[in-house]
Amino acid sequence: MNVASVILAAGAGTRMRSKLPKVLHPLGGQPMIMYTINLAMQVSSQPPVLVIGHGAKLVRDRVGDCVRYVLQEQRLGTGHATLQARDELRGRSDAVLVLFGDMPLLTPPGVTRLLEAFAQNLPTIALLTLTVPEGADAMGFGRLVRDAEGRPTAIVEEVVATPEQLRIRELNAGISCYRADWLWDHLTQLHVSAKGEYYLTDLVAMAASEGEQVVTVSVEDPTDLLGINDRIHLAQAEAILRQRVNTELMRGGVTLIDPASTYVEVGVRVAPDTVIYPNTHLLGDTSVGDDCIIGPNAVIRDSTIGPRCQIVASMLDSAVLGADVSVGPFARLRNGARLDSGVHMGNFGEVKNSYLGPGTKMGHFSYVGDATIGAKVNIGAGTVFCNYDGERKHATLVGEQVFIGSGTMLVAPLRVGPGAKIGAGSVVTHDVPADTVVYGVPAQQRGKVHGDEVAEQPEEAVSEEQRLSEEGGA
């Protein structure tokens, strides 16, 4: 069966009280409309048609070219909105599935069951319904009216329902599938409501009056049908979605110490046997390897974490970590930070646009920017890579097995050769040859490194007059 899909997303969403169109408000790390678009792509045989109106340009810019767009210039109800897709879809499908851009929690199984019922029965209309117990919140949904034989005869919107109709517990969820040729012929026959709108739900009464078949499929999870009308609904949806994501992680072998305080966005990948502690946020395009310990109080965005890493109370943004890396507490990795296997980064350190080679140890209170650092380098506490001259950024290249003493300033552009040693408190402004000892302000060559021994070069004789002059004496 060739199914086309129409997503209604033209509403202003005034109850959100926002400059941003309702369907672009973020949920689980992406605009809520993307959940409906992805659903439509999974169950439909062609790209969905997105009916836009309020904030149309913003929606186009954010969603991109994955859908076909039609514009509803006047918001005259769901029937009128669906009609806007007629020229785009007429003659191109056997059935038309209508979805809503503000119902992001709907999952493929429920919609698949609806489409399977449509394919098996070949009705004119198939409806997704929800039956709630007496006294339960009807969420503003219309009531499905049936005749004595149980056949659907109408959908009555809650605002116009009689007290007797309000007692009906079978609700219309709004998700529906139509025989394409019948739909396009009948949308223009809808009558305007008292509110001046054309309701898509009135097609049910029209089909029943013509003797056409209408079938229903009951949704199994009521949370699938939460519609977002305001920020309270948005927060409720966020909690439901987070619970779903965390449940899938735990089923996949990830330990969450406290799921209620663990925030993982949709699309994040976490390998088995990783333990995530409370108040951890895994965001964006992030992947975490196996046997890691993450948190507490870690925020990781758009980063790749290798196996057996430990990240405590730190922030990572667009970083890449190899295996067996330890970070924090209170460290920050900014965009372009790459820490190879076995790197240790201490507390209150920061790395930006730099590579730290295998086994390198970075002491606390240090900053590394625009640097390439070799293997097994020691970066002492308080070391600063001075990469910015006020106009441009400059790079520093540090060879393997270099020792950098605490409180060192490395003024880029700079090269430090393999095996060099830099004394604590130095200000290094010139390249350091391999296996050379330097220290001082500014740092000067003081000798050569031979294994663990330092061969000191004798200092030049300095007269007493010259010494006093250099020290500012009389």
BELUR-V329977 format. One record per pair of residues at least 6 apart in sequence whose C-alpha atoms are under 7 Angstrom apart, sorted by the first residue. I is the first residue (numbers start at 0). J is the second residue. D is the distance in Angstrom with one decimal. If there is no record, write none. Layout:
i:I j:J d:D
i:I j:J d:D
This chain:
i:0 j:93 d:6.5
i:0 j:118 d:6.9
i:1 j:44 d:6.0
i:1 j:92 d:5.1
i:1 j:93 d:5.3
i:1 j:94 d:6.5
i:2 j:43 d:5.3
i:2 j:44 d:5.6
i:2 j:92 d:5.6
i:2 j:93 d:6.0
i:2 j:94 d:4.9
i:2 j:95 d:5.7
i:2 j:96 d:6.9
i:3 j:43 d:5.8
i:3 j:44 d:6.5
i:3 j:45 d:6.0
i:3 j:47 d:6.7
i:3 j:92 d:5.8
i:3 j:94 d:6.3
i:3 j:95 d:4.9
i:3 j:96 d:6.1
i:4 j:39 d:6.4
i:4 j:43 d:6.3
i:4 j:47 d:4.9
i:4 j:48 d:6.3
i:4 j:95 d:5.5
i:4 j:96 d:4.6
i:4 j:97 d:5.8
i:5 j:47 d:5.7
i:5 j:48 d:4.8
i:5 j:49 d:6.0
i:5 j:96 d:6.2
i:5 j:97 d:4.9
i:5 j:98 d:6.1
i:6 j:47 d:7.0
i:6 j:48 d:6.2
i:6 j:49 d:4.9
i:6 j:50 d:6.1
i:6 j:97 d:6.0
i:6 j:98 d:4.7
i:6 j:99 d:5.3
i:6 j:100 d:6.0
i:7 j:49 d:6.3
i:7 j:50 d:5.1
i:7 j:80 d:6.7
i:7 j:98 d:6.3
i:7 j:99 d:4.9
i:7 j:100 d:5.8
i:8 j:22 d:6.8
i:8 j:49 d:6.8
i:8 j:50 d:5.5
i:8 j:51 d:5.2
i:8 j:99 d:6.5
i:8 j:100 d:5.0
i:9 j:50 d:5.9
i:9 j:51 d:4.1
i:9 j:52 d:4.0
i:9 j:53 d:5.6
i:9 j:71 d:6.6
i:10 j:52 d:6.6
i:10 j:53 d:6.0
i:11 j:20 d:6.4
i:11 j:21 d:6.8
i:11 j:53 d:5.2
i:12 j:20 d:6.7
i:12 j:21 d:5.2
i:12 j:228 d:6.6
i:14 j:228 d:6.2
i:14 j:229 d:5.2
i:15 j:21 d:6.7
i:15 j:228 d:6.7
i:15 j:229 d:4.5
i:15 j:230 d:5.8
i:20 j:53 d:6.6
i:20 j:54 d:5.7
i:22 j:30 d:6.6
i:22 j:31 d:5.5
i:22 j:32 d:5.0
i:22 j:100 d:6.1
i:22 j:101 d:6.0
i:23 j:30 d:4.6
i:23 j:31 d:5.9
i:23 j:32 d:6.3
i:23 j:58 d:6.9
i:24 j:30 d:5.3
i:24 j:31 d:6.1
i:25 j:31 d:5.8
i:26 j:237 d:6.0
i:27 j:237 d:6.3
i:27 j:240 d:6.9
i:27 j:264 d:4.9
i:27 j:265 d:5.7
i:28 j:264 d:5.5
i:28 j:265 d:6.6
i:28 j:282 d:7.0
i:28 j:283 d:6.4
i:31 j:101 d:6.8
i:31 j:103 d:5.7
i:32 j:100 d:5.1
i:32 j:101 d:6.7
i:32 j:103 d:6.7
i:34 j:103 d:5.2
i:35 j:100 d:5.9
i:35 j:103 d:5.6
i:38 j:106 d:7.0
i:38 j:107 d:6.2
i:39 j:47 d:6.3
i:40 j:46 d:6.2
i:40 j:47 d:6.9
i:42 j:111 d:6.7
i:46 j:65 d:7.0
i:46 j:66 d:5.5
i:46 j:67 d:6.9
i:47 j:66 d:5.4
i:47 j:67 d:6.3
i:48 j:66 d:5.9
i:48 j:67 d:4.7
i:48 j:68 d:5.6
i:48 j:84 d:6.9
i:49 j:66 d:6.5
i:49 j:67 d:6.0
i:49 j:68 d:4.9
i:49 j:69 d:6.3
i:50 j:68 d:6.1
i:50 j:69 d:5.0
i:50 j:70 d:5.7
i:50 j:71 d:6.5
i:50 j:80 d:6.7
i:51 j:69 d:6.3
i:51 j:70 d:5.1
i:51 j:71 d:6.0
i:52 j:70 d:5.7
i:52 j:71 d:5.2
i:52 j:72 d:5.9
i:69 j:83 d:6.4
i:69 j:84 d:6.3
i:71 j:80 d:6.1
i:71 j:83 d:6.5
i:75 j:195 d:6.9
i:75 j:196 d:4.6
i:75 j:197 d:6.1
i:76 j:196 d:4.6
i:76 j:197 d:4.9
i:76 j:198 d:5.7
i:77 j:197 d:6.4
i:77 j:198 d:5.3
i:77 j:199 d:5.3
i:78 j:186 d:6.5
i:78 j:197 d:5.0
i:78 j:198 d:4.8
i:78 j:199 d:4.0
i:79 j:197 d:5.8
i:82 j:186 d:6.3
i:85 j:183 d:6.3
i:92 j:179 d:6.6
i:93 j:178 d:6.3
i:93 j:179 d:5.4
i:94 j:176 d:6.7
i:94 j:177 d:5.5
i:94 j:178 d:4.7
i:94 j:179 d:4.6
i:95 j:176 d:5.5
i:95 j:177 d:5.2
i:95 j:178 d:6.5
i:95 j:179 d:5.5
i:96 j:175 d:5.9
i:96 j:176 d:4.3
i:96 j:177 d:6.5
i:97 j:174 d:6.0
i:97 j:175 d:5.5
i:97 j:176 d:6.2
i:98 j:174 d:5.5
i:101 j:226 d:5.6
i:101 j:227 d:5.4
i:102 j:224 d:6.3
i:102 j:225 d:6.0
i:102 j:226 d:4.7
i:102 j:227 d:6.4
i:104 j:223 d:4.8
i:104 j:224 d:6.6
i:104 j:225 d:6.8
i:105 j:223 d:4.3
i:105 j:224 d:6.0
i:106 j:223 d:6.6
i:109 j:218 d:6.0
i:113 j:125 d:6.8
i:113 j:127 d:6.6
i:113 j:216 d:5.9
i:117 j:125 d:6.1
i:122 j:212 d:5.0
i:122 j:213 d:5.8
i:122 j:214 d:6.7
i:123 j:177 d:5.6
i:123 j:178 d:5.0
i:123 j:211 d:6.1
i:123 j:212 d:5.6
i:123 j:213 d:6.0
i:124 j:176 d:5.7
i:124 j:177 d:4.6
i:124 j:178 d:6.6
i:124 j:212 d:6.8
i:124 j:213 d:4.9
i:124 j:214 d:6.5
i:125 j:175 d:5.7
i:125 j:176 d:5.1
i:125 j:177 d:6.5
i:125 j:213 d:5.8
i:125 j:214 d:4.8
i:125 j:215 d:5.5
i:126 j:174 d:6.3
i:126 j:175 d:4.6
i:126 j:176 d:6.6
i:126 j:214 d:6.3
i:126 j:215 d:4.7
i:126 j:216 d:6.2
i:127 j:171 d:6.7
i:127 j:172 d:5.8
i:127 j:173 d:7.0
i:127 j:174 d:5.5
i:127 j:175 d:6.2
i:127 j:215 d:5.9
i:127 j:216 d:5.0
i:127 j:217 d:5.8
i:127 j:218 d:6.4
i:128 j:169 d:6.7
i:128 j:170 d:5.6
i:128 j:171 d:4.9
i:128 j:172 d:5.2
i:128 j:215 d:6.5
i:128 j:216 d:6.0
i:128 j:217 d:4.8
i:128 j:218 d:6.0
i:129 j:169 d:5.7
i:129 j:170 d:5.1
i:129 j:171 d:6.5
i:129 j:172 d:6.4
i:129 j:217 d:5.5
i:129 j:218 d:5.6
i:130 j:168 d:5.4
i:130 j:169 d:4.3
i:130 j:170 d:6.0
i:131 j:168 d:5.4
i:131 j:169 d:6.6
i:132 j:168 d:6.6
i:133 j:168 d:6.9
i:139 j:157 d:6.1
i:140 j:156 d:6.8
i:140 j:157 d:6.3
i:140 j:170 d:5.9
i:140 j:171 d:5.9
i:140 j:172 d:6.5
i:141 j:154 d:6.1
i:141 j:155 d:5.2
i:141 j:156 d:4.1
i:141 j:157 d:5.0
i:141 j:170 d:5.7
i:141 j:171 d:5.4
i:142 j:154 d:5.6
i:142 j:155 d:5.2
i:142 j:156 d:6.5
i:142 j:157 d:6.9
i:142 j:164 d:6.9
i:142 j:167 d:6.2
i:142 j:169 d:6.1
i:142 j:170 d:4.7
i:142 j:171 d:5.9
i:143 j:151 d:6.8
i:143 j:153 d:6.2
i:143 j:154 d:4.7
i:143 j:155 d:6.6
i:143 j:169 d:5.8
i:143 j:170 d:5.6
i:143 j:171 d:5.9
i:144 j:151 d:5.8
i:144 j:152 d:5.7
i:144 j:153 d:5.2
i:144 j:154 d:6.0
i:145 j:151 d:4.3
i:145 j:152 d:5.3
i:146 j:152 d:6.4
i:151 j:213 d:6.3
i:152 j:203 d:6.4
i:152 j:204 d:5.3
i:152 j:207 d:5.3
i:153 j:203 d:5.3
i:153 j:204 d:4.4
i:154 j:200 d:6.0
i:154 j:201 d:6.7
i:154 j:203 d:6.6
i:172 j:224 d:6.6
i:189 j:197 d:6.2
i:190 j:197 d:6.3
i:191 j:197 d:4.9
i:227 j:233 d:5.8
i:241 j:262 d:6.7
i:241 j:263 d:6.7
i:244 j:263 d:6.9
i:244 j:265 d:6.8
i:245 j:258 d:6.4
i:249 j:255 d:6.9
i:251 j:271 d:6.3
i:252 j:271 d:4.4
i:252 j:272 d:5.8
i:253 j:270 d:6.9
i:253 j:271 d:5.0
i:253 j:272 d:5.3
i:253 j:273 d:5.3
i:253 j:274 d:6.2
i:254 j:272 d:6.7
i:254 j:273 d:6.2
i:254 j:274 d:4.7
i:254 j:275 d:6.2
i:255 j:274 d:6.1
i:255 j:275 d:5.0
i:255 j:276 d:6.3
i:256 j:275 d:6.3
i:256 j:276 d:5.3
i:256 j:277 d:6.4
i:257 j:276 d:6.9
i:257 j:277 d:5.6
i:260 j:277 d:5.4
i:260 j:278 d:5.2
i:261 j:277 d:5.6
i:261 j:278 d:5.4
i:261 j:279 d:5.3
i:261 j:280 d:6.4
i:262 j:279 d:6.1
i:262 j:280 d:4.7
i:262 j:281 d:6.3
i:263 j:280 d:5.8
i:263 j:281 d:4.8
i:263 j:282 d:6.2
i:264 j:281 d:6.3
i:264 j:282 d:5.3
i:264 j:283 d:6.5
i:266 j:284 d:6.7
i:267 j:281 d:6.9
i:267 j:282 d:6.8
i:267 j:283 d:6.6
i:267 j:284 d:6.0
i:267 j:285 d:5.1
i:267 j:286 d:5.8
i:268 j:285 d:6.5
i:268 j:286 d:4.5
i:268 j:287 d:6.2
i:269 j:286 d:5.8
i:269 j:287 d:4.7
i:269 j:288 d:6.2
i:270 j:287 d:6.1
i:270 j:288 d:5.0
i:270 j:289 d:4.6
i:271 j:289 d:5.3
i:271 j:290 d:7.0
i:272 j:289 d:5.6
i:272 j:290 d:4.9
i:273 j:289 d:5.3
i:273 j:290 d:4.4
i:273 j:291 d:4.6
i:273 j:292 d:6.0
i:274 j:291 d:6.2
i:274 j:292 d:5.0
i:274 j:293 d:6.3
i:275 j:292 d:6.1
i:275 j:293 d:4.9
i:275 j:294 d:6.1
i:276 j:293 d:6.2
i:276 j:294 d:4.9
i:276 j:295 d:4.6
i:277 j:294 d:6.7
i:277 j:295 d:5.1
i:277 j:296 d:6.7
i:278 j:295 d:5.8
i:278 j:296 d:4.9
i:279 j:294 d:5.7
i:279 j:295 d:5.8
i:279 j:296 d:5.0
i:279 j:297 d:4.7
i:279 j:298 d:5.9
i:280 j:297 d:6.2
i:280 j:298 d:4.7
i:280 j:299 d:6.2
i:281 j:298 d:6.2
i:281 j:299 d:5.0
i:281 j:300 d:6.1
i:282 j:299 d:6.1
i:282 j:300 d:4.5
i:282 j:301 d:6.5
i:283 j:300 d:5.5
i:283 j:301 d:5.0
i:284 j:300 d:6.9
i:284 j:301 d:4.3
i:284 j:302 d:6.6
i:285 j:300 d:6.0
i:285 j:301 d:4.6
i:285 j:302 d:4.7
i:285 j:303 d:5.7
i:286 j:302 d:6.5
i:286 j:303 d:5.0
i:286 j:304 d:6.1
i:287 j:303 d:6.2
i:287 j:304 d:4.6
i:287 j:305 d:6.3
i:288 j:304 d:5.9
i:288 j:305 d:4.8
i:288 j:306 d:4.3
i:289 j:306 d:4.9
i:289 j:307 d:6.3
i:290 j:306 d:6.0
i:290 j:307 d:4.8
i:291 j:306 d:6.0
i:291 j:307 d:4.4
i:291 j:308 d:4.8
i:291 j:309 d:5.8
i:292 j:308 d:6.4
i:292 j:309 d:4.7
i:292 j:310 d:6.4
i:293 j:309 d:5.9
i:293 j:310 d:5.0
i:293 j:311 d:6.3
i:294 j:310 d:5.9
i:294 j:311 d:4.6
i:294 j:312 d:5.6
i:295 j:311 d:5.9
i:295 j:312 d:5.6
i:296 j:311 d:6.9
i:296 j:312 d:4.4
i:296 j:313 d:6.9
i:297 j:310 d:7.0
i:297 j:311 d:6.1
i:297 j:312 d:4.5
i:297 j:313 d:4.9
i:297 j:314 d:5.9
i:298 j:313 d:6.4
i:298 j:314 d:4.8
i:298 j:315 d:6.3
i:299 j:314 d:5.8
i:299 j:315 d:4.6
i:299 j:316 d:6.0
i:300 j:315 d:6.1
i:300 j:316 d:4.8
i:300 j:317 d:6.3
i:301 j:316 d:6.1
i:301 j:317 d:4.8
i:302 j:315 d:7.0
i:302 j:316 d:6.2
i:302 j:317 d:4.7
i:302 j:318 d:4.8
i:302 j:319 d:5.7
i:303 j:318 d:6.4
i:303 j:319 d:4.8
i:303 j:320 d:6.1
i:304 j:319 d:6.1
i:304 j:320 d:4.8
i:304 j:321 d:6.5
i:305 j:320 d:5.6
i:305 j:321 d:4.7
i:305 j:322 d:4.6
i:306 j:322 d:4.9
i:306 j:323 d:6.4
i:307 j:322 d:5.9
i:307 j:323 d:4.9
i:308 j:322 d:6.2
i:308 j:323 d:4.7
i:308 j:324 d:4.7
i:308 j:325 d:5.7
i:309 j:324 d:6.4
i:309 j:325 d:4.7
i:309 j:326 d:6.3
i:310 j:325 d:5.9
i:310 j:326 d:4.8
i:310 j:327 d:6.1
i:311 j:326 d:6.4
i:311 j:327 d:5.2
i:311 j:328 d:4.9
i:312 j:327 d:6.4
i:312 j:328 d:4.9
i:312 j:329 d:5.4
i:313 j:327 d:5.8
i:313 j:328 d:5.7
i:313 j:329 d:4.7
i:313 j:330 d:4.8
i:313 j:331 d:5.9
i:314 j:330 d:6.4
i:314 j:331 d:4.9
i:314 j:332 d:6.3
i:315 j:331 d:5.8
i:315 j:332 d:4.6
i:315 j:333 d:6.2
i:316 j:332 d:6.1
i:316 j:333 d:5.1
i:316 j:334 d:5.6
i:317 j:333 d:6.4
i:317 j:334 d:4.6
i:317 j:335 d:6.2
i:318 j:332 d:6.3
i:318 j:333 d:6.5
i:318 j:334 d:5.8
i:318 j:335 d:5.8
i:318 j:336 d:4.8
i:318 j:337 d:5.9
i:319 j:336 d:6.4
i:319 j:337 d:4.7
i:319 j:338 d:6.3
i:320 j:337 d:5.9
i:320 j:338 d:4.8
i:320 j:339 d:6.0
i:321 j:338 d:6.1
i:321 j:339 d:4.6
i:321 j:340 d:4.5
i:322 j:340 d:4.6
i:322 j:341 d:6.4
i:323 j:340 d:5.7
i:323 j:341 d:4.9
i:324 j:340 d:5.9
i:324 j:341 d:4.9
i:324 j:342 d:5.0
i:324 j:343 d:5.9
i:325 j:342 d:6.6
i:325 j:343 d:4.9
i:325 j:344 d:6.2
i:326 j:343 d:6.1
i:326 j:344 d:4.8
i:326 j:345 d:6.2
i:327 j:344 d:6.3
i:327 j:345 d:5.2
i:327 j:346 d:4.7
i:328 j:345 d:6.9
i:328 j:346 d:4.9
i:329 j:346 d:5.1
i:329 j:347 d:5.1
i:330 j:345 d:6.9
i:330 j:346 d:5.3
i:330 j:347 d:4.7
i:330 j:348 d:4.9
i:330 j:349 d:6.0
i:331 j:348 d:6.3
i:331 j:349 d:4.8
i:331 j:350 d:6.6
i:332 j:349 d:5.7
i:332 j:350 d:5.0
i:332 j:351 d:6.2
i:333 j:350 d:6.1
i:333 j:351 d:4.8
i:334 j:351 d:5.9
i:334 j:352 d:5.9
i:335 j:351 d:6.0
i:335 j:352 d:3.9
i:335 j:353 d:6.2
i:336 j:350 d:5.9
i:336 j:351 d:5.1
i:336 j:352 d:4.8
i:336 j:353 d:5.0
i:336 j:354 d:6.2
i:337 j:353 d:6.1
i:337 j:354 d:4.7
i:337 j:355 d:6.3
i:338 j:354 d:5.9
i:338 j:355 d:4.9
i:338 j:356 d:6.6
i:339 j:355 d:6.0
i:339 j:356 d:5.2
i:339 j:357 d:4.9
i:340 j:357 d:4.9
i:340 j:358 d:6.5
i:341 j:357 d:5.6
i:341 j:358 d:4.6
i:342 j:357 d:5.9
i:342 j:358 d:4.7
i:342 j:359 d:4.9
i:342 j:360 d:5.8
i:343 j:359 d:6.6
i:343 j:360 d:4.8
i:343 j:361 d:6.0
i:344 j:360 d:6.2
i:344 j:361 d:4.8
i:344 j:362 d:6.4
i:345 j:361 d:6.1
i:345 j:362 d:5.1
i:345 j:363 d:4.5
i:346 j:363 d:4.8
i:346 j:364 d:6.6
i:347 j:363 d:5.6
i:347 j:364 d:4.9
i:348 j:363 d:5.4
i:348 j:364 d:4.9
i:348 j:365 d:4.7
i:348 j:366 d:5.8
i:349 j:365 d:6.4
i:349 j:366 d:4.8
i:349 j:367 d:6.3
i:350 j:366 d:6.0
i:350 j:367 d:4.8
i:350 j:368 d:5.9
i:351 j:367 d:6.3
i:351 j:368 d:4.8
i:351 j:369 d:6.5
i:352 j:368 d:6.0
i:352 j:369 d:5.1
i:353 j:367 d:6.9
i:353 j:368 d:5.9
i:353 j:369 d:5.0
i:353 j:370 d:4.7
i:353 j:371 d:5.7
i:354 j:370 d:6.4
i:354 j:371 d:4.9
i:354 j:372 d:5.9
i:355 j:371 d:6.4
i:355 j:372 d:4.9
i:355 j:373 d:6.4
i:356 j:372 d:5.7
i:356 j:373 d:4.6
i:356 j:374 d:4.3
i:356 j:375 d:7.0
i:357 j:374 d:4.7
i:357 j:375 d:6.2
i:358 j:374 d:5.8
i:358 j:375 d:4.6
i:359 j:374 d:5.6
i:359 j:375 d:4.3
i:359 j:376 d:4.6
i:359 j:377 d:6.1
i:360 j:376 d:6.3
i:360 j:377 d:5.1
i:360 j:378 d:6.1
i:361 j:377 d:6.3
i:361 j:378 d:4.6
i:361 j:379 d:6.5
i:362 j:378 d:5.7
i:362 j:379 d:4.9
i:362 j:380 d:4.4
i:363 j:380 d:4.8
i:363 j:381 d:6.5
i:364 j:380 d:5.7
i:364 j:381 d:4.8
i:365 j:380 d:5.8
i:365 j:381 d:4.6
i:365 j:382 d:4.7
i:365 j:383 d:5.7
i:366 j:382 d:6.4
i:366 j:383 d:4.8
i:366 j:384 d:6.1
i:367 j:383 d:6.3
i:367 j:384 d:5.2
i:368 j:384 d:6.0
i:368 j:386 d:6.2
i:369 j:386 d:6.5
i:369 j:393 d:6.8
i:369 j:394 d:5.0
i:369 j:395 d:6.5
i:370 j:394 d:5.4
i:370 j:395 d:4.6
i:370 j:396 d:5.8
i:371 j:395 d:6.4
i:371 j:396 d:5.0
i:371 j:397 d:6.2
i:372 j:396 d:6.1
i:372 j:397 d:4.7
i:372 j:398 d:6.2
i:373 j:397 d:6.0
i:373 j:398 d:4.8
i:373 j:399 d:4.1
i:374 j:399 d:4.6
i:374 j:400 d:6.2
i:375 j:399 d:6.0
i:375 j:400 d:4.9
i:376 j:399 d:5.9
i:376 j:400 d:4.7
i:376 j:401 d:4.9
i:376 j:402 d:6.0
i:377 j:401 d:6.4
i:377 j:402 d:4.9
i:377 j:403 d:5.8
i:378 j:402 d:6.7
i:378 j:403 d:5.0
i:378 j:404 d:6.7
i:379 j:403 d:5.7
i:379 j:404 d:4.9
i:379 j:405 d:4.1
i:379 j:406 d:7.0
i:380 j:405 d:4.7
i:380 j:406 d:6.3
i:381 j:405 d:5.6
i:381 j:406 d:4.5
i:381 j:407 d:6.9
i:382 j:405 d:5.8
i:382 j:406 d:4.8
i:382 j:407 d:4.7
i:382 j:408 d:6.0
i:383 j:407 d:6.4
i:383 j:408 d:5.1
i:383 j:409 d:6.3
i:384 j:408 d:6.1
i:384 j:409 d:4.9
i:384 j:410 d:6.4
i:385 j:408 d:6.6
i:385 j:409 d:5.7
i:385 j:410 d:4.8
i:385 j:411 d:5.9
i:386 j:392 d:5.4
i:386 j:393 d:5.0
i:386 j:394 d:6.4
i:386 j:410 d:6.5
i:386 j:411 d:5.2
i:387 j:393 d:6.2
i:393 j:411 d:5.4
i:393 j:412 d:5.1
i:394 j:411 d:5.8
i:394 j:412 d:5.2
i:394 j:413 d:6.8
i:395 j:411 d:5.6
i:395 j:412 d:5.6
i:395 j:413 d:4.8
i:395 j:414 d:5.8
i:396 j:413 d:6.3
i:396 j:414 d:4.7
i:396 j:415 d:6.2
i:397 j:414 d:5.9
i:397 j:415 d:4.7
i:397 j:416 d:6.3
i:398 j:415 d:6.0
i:398 j:416 d:5.0
i:398 j:417 d:4.1
i:399 j:417 d:4.9
i:399 j:418 d:6.4
i:400 j:417 d:6.0
i:400 j:418 d:5.0
i:401 j:417 d:5.8
i:401 j:418 d:4.7
i:401 j:419 d:5.0
i:401 j:420 d:5.9
i:402 j:419 d:6.4
i:402 j:420 d:4.7
i:402 j:421 d:6.1
i:403 j:420 d:6.1
i:403 j:421 d:4.9
i:403 j:422 d:6.7
i:404 j:421 d:5.7
i:404 j:422 d:5.0
i:404 j:423 d:4.0
i:405 j:423 d:4.7
i:405 j:424 d:6.2
i:406 j:423 d:5.8
i:406 j:424 d:4.6
i:407 j:423 d:5.9
i:407 j:424 d:4.8
i:407 j:425 d:4.8
i:407 j:426 d:5.9
i:408 j:425 d:6.2
i:408 j:426 d:4.7
i:408 j:427 d:6.1
i:409 j:426 d:6.2
i:409 j:427 d:5.0
i:409 j:428 d:6.6
i:410 j:427 d:6.0
i:410 j:428 d:5.2
i:413 j:429 d:6.4
i:413 j:430 d:5.4
i:414 j:430 d:4.8
i:414 j:431 d:6.3
i:415 j:430 d:5.8
i:415 j:431 d:4.6
i:415 j:432 d:6.3
i:415 j:433 d:7.0
i:416 j:431 d:5.9
i:416 j:432 d:4.9
i:416 j:433 d:3.9
i:416 j:434 d:7.0
i:417 j:433 d:4.8
i:417 j:434 d:6.3
i:418 j:433 d:5.7
i:418 j:434 d:4.5
i:419 j:433 d:5.3
i:419 j:434 d:4.3
i:419 j:435 d:4.7
i:419 j:436 d:5.9
i:420 j:435 d:6.2
i:420 j:436 d:4.8
i:420 j:437 d:6.4
i:421 j:436 d:6.0
i:421 j:437 d:5.0
i:421 j:438 d:5.6
i:422 j:437 d:6.2
i:422 j:438 d:4.6
i:425 j:438 d:5.2
i:425 j:439 d:4.8
i:425 j:440 d:5.5
i:425 j:441 d:6.7
i:425 j:442 d:5.6
i:426 j:439 d:6.6
i:426 j:440 d:5.2
i:426 j:441 d:5.0
i:426 j:442 d:5.5
i:427 j:441 d:6.1
i:427 j:442 d:5.1
i:428 j:441 d:6.8
i:434 j:447 d:5.8
i:434 j:448 d:5.0
i:435 j:444 d:6.8
i:435 j:446 d:6.0
i:435 j:447 d:4.5
i:435 j:448 d:5.7
i:436 j:444 d:5.8
i:436 j:445 d:5.4
i:436 j:446 d:5.2
i:436 j:447 d:5.6
i:436 j:448 d:6.4
i:437 j:443 d:5.1
i:437 j:444 d:4.4
i:437 j:445 d:5.4
i:438 j:444 d:7.0
i:445 j:455 d:6.1
i:445 j:456 d:5.9
i:446 j:453 d:6.7
i:446 j:454 d:5.5
i:446 j:455 d:4.7
i:446 j:456 d:5.2
i:447 j:453 d:5.9
i:447 j:454 d:5.5
i:448 j:454 d:6.5
i:467 j:473 d:6.7
